[in-house]
Amino acid sequence: MTQWKQIQQLENRLLEHVDYLYDDNFPMDIRQGLSSWIESQDWEIAANDESMAAVLFTNLLSQLDRVRLQEQNFLQRHNMKIIQQQLQVKYATNPAVMARVISTCLREERRILSSACMQEQGPLEKSLQN
Amino acid sequence: MTQWKQIQQLENRLLEHVDYLYDDNFPMDIRQGLSSWIESQDWEIAANDESMAAVLFTNLLSQLDRVRLQEQNFLQRHNMKIIQQQLQVKYATNPAVMARVISTCLREERRILSSACMQEQGPLEKSLQN
């Protein structure tokens, strides 16, 4: 199961924290549309390696092209095009910034997931002690 | 059938013209999510009437609140929240500008629809003449 699928199963209170992670700097549509691909790249290294960040930026745009061309829904296709244009403007000359944003989002998601996991384990541990 | 439903049935070549009408000034998500309500308001008059524009702006935000609260999908709910924030920043102090943008979009849609209709009638008229 992708990290993103796990995130979506969180209760609303924790989903609100995830909500705040995403804005124009890294639209949630991309996080959802390319969830597996995004999670299989090393954004943390790319955040400090301009050339690797540039490759990942180009690959991200190609992935979005692929998804957009397959998309049947007019609204989704339109939104995908707008997002691609926004990313070009924001990150074409500084892809490492994008890598840093994505890396931070993924790390924060893991933090939220582990805090949810610990909250679940709490009552379990208590019941084991009894 | 709403104007928006008719738009979505256009061929891709004409849909491209519609695509260019929508951006951050009037996100297509709103056009689709509130299609009936939007089409039943008089944006043309509001574009030149600040107080009417202010009422329509408030009502639009209420409509978006209603849709967002009913929305089950996390991504859609998140996008709706972002759009509401963007609209607040853009139009809270100048709602007539928003009315003008929406009015223009609706008029351009009608122009595209009537050009599609005329193109369809073309071959029909020809065949009637033969």
Interface residues (C-beta under 8 A of the other chain):
Chain A: Q8 L15 D19 Y22 D23 D24 M28 D29 Q32 F74 L75 H78 N79 K81 I82
Chain B: Q8 L15 D19 Y22 D23 D24 M28 D29 Q32 F74 L75 H78 N79 K81 I82
